[in-house]
């Protein structure tokens, strides 16, 4: 699996822009798209890739003597996947913050569990090779290092520059002072609040949702709303991305072409095997 942006990703780590809170979906500020979004691998790409990969792996496993290999197999031992949920700006939904703090409803599955049977030991031995073969097929015709990873690499550098922007640093100081005035830790920025070890995330990434955590998350969102923190942050990112795209137009264009090639290959696999 390759996940750009969220991004040079690790298998079983999923970042989501929003989750369901108590009583329904989050209501978050409508910040709008960012200039670099069109160059990025999307959640929809990820879902389509999962299906295409499963089809390719099943075909490969049949060729290796496993004709009844399931599309959605469970691994022996069913390892737990780590799931971190949030936005690029930390917590934004007030209702969810009040109920779930920096976590989410534990009854809500953020990473669907496999529905197929467990792999046999023989199947499990051949599975990694078939996964590699599927990955190679989906990335056919793409220079991974030069083009596929380019937007993600630039995103890391651009975000570093964004964090040094004096307007954003001033906005974070205002937000931090707001937190302190309400009796909470004056974190240097909202991401530090979201990722505080005090929330004791478990293996699934969820928090304990203690009263202190929920109160902190609530104050966090209220301070962001009061001072327009997320909106300014988003605007700074948009300006920085626009400038970076203009400076490296050819490289971004090559990355976009790689993304289109990948999408065409996924479409082909889904059409032929799905």
C-alpha positions as CSV (number, residue, x, y, z in Angstrom):
1,X,0.0,0.0,0.0
2,X,1.2,3.5,-0.8
3,X,-0.4,6.5,0.8
4,X,0.8,9.9,-0.3
5,X,0.4,12.9,1.9
6,X,-0.8,11.1,4.8
7,X,1.5,10.1,3.1
8,X,4.7,8.1,2.7
9,X,2.3,6.0,4.7
10,X,2.6,2.8,6.7
11,X,0.4,-0.2,6.2
12,X,-2.5,-0.2,8.7
13,X,-2.1,3.5,9.6
14,X,-5.1,5.5,8.4
15,X,-5.6,9.2,8.7
16,X,-9.1,10.5,8.2
17,X,-10.3,14.0,7.9
18,X,-13.4,13.4,9.9
19,X,-15.2,10.7,11.9
20,X,-18.7,10.3,13.3
21,X,-19.3,11.8,16.7
22,X,-22.2,11.2,19.0
23,X,-25.5,11.6,17.2
24,X,-24.1,11.9,13.7
25,X,-21.2,13.3,11.5
26,X,-19.0,16.1,12.6
27,X,-19.8,19.6,11.7
28,X,-16.4,21.3,11.0
29,X,-15.4,24.6,9.4
30,X,-15.7,24.5,5.6
31,X,-12.1,25.4,4.9
32,X,-12.3,24.4,1.3
33,X,-9.7,22.5,-0.9
34,X,-6.0,23.3,-0.9
35,X,-4.0,23.9,-4.1
36,X,-2.0,20.7,-3.7
37,X,-5.1,18.5,-3.2
38,X,-5.3,17.7,-7.0
39,X,-1.8,16.2,-6.9
40,X,-2.6,13.9,-4.0
41,X,-3.8,10.3,-3.5
42,X,-7.3,10.4,-2.1
43,X,-9.4,8.3,0.2
44,X,-11.3,7.2,-2.8
45,X,-8.1,6.1,-4.5
46,X,-7.3,4.1,-1.4
47,X,-10.6,2.3,-1.4
48,X,-10.3,1.4,-5.1
49,X,-6.7,0.3,-4.6
50,X,-7.8,-2.1,-1.8
51,X,-10.2,-3.7,-4.2
52,X,-7.8,-3.9,-7.1
53,X,-5.0,-5.3,-4.9
54,X,-7.3,-7.9,-3.5
55,X,-8.3,-9.1,-7.0
56,X,-4.7,-9.2,-8.1
57,X,-3.6,-11.1,-5.0
58,X,-6.4,-13.6,-5.4
59,X,-5.4,-14.2,-9.0
60,X,-1.7,-14.6,-8.0
61,X,-2.6,-17.0,-5.1
62,X,-4.6,-19.2,-7.5
63,X,-1.6,-19.4,-9.7
64,X,0.4,-20.6,-6.7
65,X,-2.0,-23.4,-5.9
66,X,-4.6,-21.6,-3.7
67,X,-7.7,-21.6,-5.9
68,X,-10.1,-20.7,-3.1
69,X,-8.2,-17.8,-1.6
70,X,-10.7,-15.2,-0.2
71,X,-10.8,-11.6,-1.4
72,X,-10.8,-10.3,2.1
73,X,-8.7,-12.7,4.2
74,X,-7.9,-12.5,7.9
75,X,-4.2,-12.8,8.8
76,X,-3.3,-15.5,11.3
77,X,-3.7,-13.9,14.7
78,X,-5.7,-11.0,13.3
79,X,-3.3,-8.2,14.3
80,X,-4.8,-4.9,15.5
81,X,-4.2,-2.0,13.2
82,X,-3.3,1.4,14.6
83,X,-5.7,4.2,13.5
84,X,-5.0,7.8,14.2
85,X,-7.9,10.1,13.5
86,X,-8.0,13.9,13.2
87,X,-7.5,16.7,10.8
88,X,-4.4,18.6,9.8
89,X,-5.5,21.2,12.3
90,X,-6.2,19.0,15.3
91,X,-9.7,18.7,16.7
92,X,-12.4,20.9,15.0
93,X,-15.8,19.5,15.9
94,X,-17.2,20.8,19.2
95,X,-19.8,18.1,19.7
96,X,-17.3,15.3,19.1
97,X,-14.8,17.0,21.4
98,X,-17.3,17.2,24.2
99,X,-18.3,13.5,23.9
100,X,-15.1,11.8,22.7
101,X,-12.2,14.2,23.5
102,X,-9.4,13.5,21.1
103,X,-10.7,10.0,20.3
104,X,-13.9,8.5,18.9
105,X,-16.8,6.3,19.7
106,X,-15.2,2.9,20.4
107,X,-18.3,1.2,18.9
108,X,-17.5,2.8,15.6
109,X,-15.1,0.8,13.4
110,X,-12.7,3.1,11.6
111,X,-10.8,0.3,9.9
112,X,-13.2,-2.4,8.6
113,X,-12.1,-5.8,9.8
114,X,-11.6,-8.6,7.2
115,X,-14.7,-10.6,6.5
116,X,-13.1,-13.6,4.9
117,X,-11.7,-16.7,6.5
118,X,-8.2,-16.8,8.0
119,X,-5.3,-17.7,5.8
120,X,-3.8,-21.1,6.1
121,X,-0.1,-21.3,6.9
122,X,0.6,-22.3,3.3
123,X,-1.4,-19.4,2.0
124,X,0.3,-17.0,4.4
125,X,3.7,-18.1,3.1
126,X,2.8,-17.2,-0.5
127,X,0.8,-14.1,0.4
128,X,3.7,-11.5,0.7
129,X,5.0,-12.4,-2.7
130,X,1.6,-12.0,-4.3
131,X,1.3,-8.6,-2.5
132,X,4.6,-7.5,-4.0
133,X,3.5,-8.6,-7.5
134,X,0.2,-6.8,-7.1
135,X,2.0,-3.6,-6.1
136,X,4.3,-3.9,-9.1
137,X,1.3,-4.2,-11.4
138,X,-0.4,-1.2,-10.0
139,X,2.7,0.9,-10.2
140,X,3.5,-0.1,-13.8
141,X,4.9,2.7,-15.9
142,X,5.5,5.0,-12.9
143,X,8.8,6.2,-11.6
144,X,8.0,5.9,-7.9
145,X,10.9,7.9,-6.4
146,X,11.0,10.7,-9.0
147,X,7.2,11.2,-9.7
148,X,4.9,9.2,-7.4
149,X,6.4,10.4,-4.1
150,X,7.1,13.9,-5.2
151,X,4.0,15.6,-4.0
152,X,4.2,13.9,-0.6
153,X,7.9,14.9,-0.3
154,X,7.1,18.5,-1.1
155,X,4.1,18.5,1.3
156,X,6.5,17.7,4.2
157,X,8.8,20.5,3.2
158,X,6.0,23.0,2.7
159,X,4.4,22.2,6.0
160,X,7.7,22.8,7.7
161,X,7.8,26.3,6.1
162,X,4.2,26.9,7.1
163,X,5.0,26.2,10.8
164,X,7.7,28.9,10.6
165,X,5.3,31.5,9.2
166,X,5.1,34.4,11.6
167,X,1.3,34.9,11.1
168,X,0.6,31.3,12.0
169,X,3.0,31.3,15.0
170,X,1.3,34.4,16.3
171,X,-2.1,32.7,15.8
172,X,-0.9,29.7,17.8
173,X,0.3,31.9,20.6
174,X,-3.2,33.5,20.8
175,X,-4.8,30.0,20.8
176,X,-2.3,28.8,23.5
177,X,-3.0,31.8,25.7
178,X,-6.7,31.1,25.3
179,X,-6.2,27.6,26.5
180,X,-4.2,28.8,29.5
181,X,-6.8,31.3,30.4
182,X,-9.3,28.5,30.7
183,X,-7.0,26.5,33.0
184,X,-5.5,24.1,30.4
185,X,-2.0,23.3,29.3
186,X,-0.7,26.1,27.0
187,X,0.4,23.8,24.2
188,X,2.6,25.3,21.5
189,X,0.1,24.4,18.8
190,X,-3.2,22.4,18.4
191,X,-1.4,19.3,17.1
192,X,0.6,19.1,20.3
193,X,-2.8,19.0,22.2
194,X,-4.2,16.3,20.0
195,X,-1.1,14.1,20.3
196,X,-0.5,14.6,24.0
197,X,0.7,11.3,25.6
198,X,-1.5,12.1,28.5
199,X,-4.5,10.8,26.5
200,X,-2.9,7.3,26.6
201,X,-3.9,6.1,23.1
202,X,-4.3,2.3,22.9
203,X,-3.2,0.0,20.1
204,X,-6.1,1.0,18.0
205,X,-5.2,4.7,18.4
206,X,-8.2,5.6,20.5
207,X,-7.9,7.6,23.7
208,X,-9.3,6.9,27.2
209,X,-11.7,9.9,26.9
210,X,-11.2,11.0,30.5
211,X,-13.1,14.1,31.8
212,X,-9.8,16.1,31.6
213,X,-9.2,15.0,28.0
214,X,-12.8,15.9,27.0
215,X,-12.6,19.2,28.7
216,X,-9.2,20.0,27.0
217,X,-10.5,19.0,23.6
218,X,-13.6,21.2,24.1
219,X,-11.6,24.2,25.1
220,X,-9.2,23.5,22.2
221,X,-12.1,23.7,19.6
222,X,-13.7,26.7,21.3
223,X,-10.4,28.6,21.2
224,X,-9.9,27.8,17.6
225,X,-13.4,29.0,16.8
226,X,-13.0,32.2,18.9
227,X,-9.8,33.2,17.2
228,X,-10.2,31.7,13.7
229,X,-7.1,29.6,14.2
230,X,-7.9,26.9,11.6
231,X,-9.1,29.4,9.0
232,X,-5.8,31.3,9.2
233,X,-3.8,28.1,9.3
234,X,-5.6,26.9,6.2
235,X,-5.0,30.2,4.4
236,X,-1.2,30.1,5.2
237,X,-1.0,26.6,3.9
238,X,-2.8,27.5,0.7
239,X,-0.5,30.4,0.0
240,X,2.6,28.3,0.7
241,X,1.4,25.5,-1.6
242,X,0.5,27.9,-4.4
243,X,4.0,29.3,-4.3
244,X,5.6,25.9,-4.2
245,X,3.6,24.6,-7.1
246,X,4.6,27.6,-9.2
247,X,8.3,27.1,-8.4
248,X,8.2,23.4,-9.3
249,X,5.4,23.3,-11.9
250,X,7.1,20.7,-14.1
251,X,7.7,18.3,-11.2
252,X,4.2,18.6,-9.9
253,X,2.8,18.0,-13.4
254,X,4.9,14.8,-13.7
255,X,3.6,13.7,-10.4
256,X,0.0,14.3,-11.5
257,X,0.6,12.3,-14.6
258,X,1.9,9.4,-12.5
259,X,-1.2,9.6,-10.4
260,X,-3.4,9.5,-13.6
261,X,-1.4,6.5,-14.8
262,X,-2.0,4.7,-11.5
263,X,-5.7,5.5,-11.6
264,X,-5.9,4.1,-15.2
265,X,-4.2,0.9,-14.1
266,X,-6.5,0.5,-11.2
267,X,-9.5,1.0,-13.5
268,X,-8.1,-1.6,-15.8
269,X,-7.7,-4.1,-13.0
270,X,-11.2,-3.5,-11.7
271,X,-12.7,-3.8,-15.2
272,X,-10.8,-7.0,-16.0
273,X,-11.0,-8.8,-12.7
274,X,-13.8,-7.2,-10.8
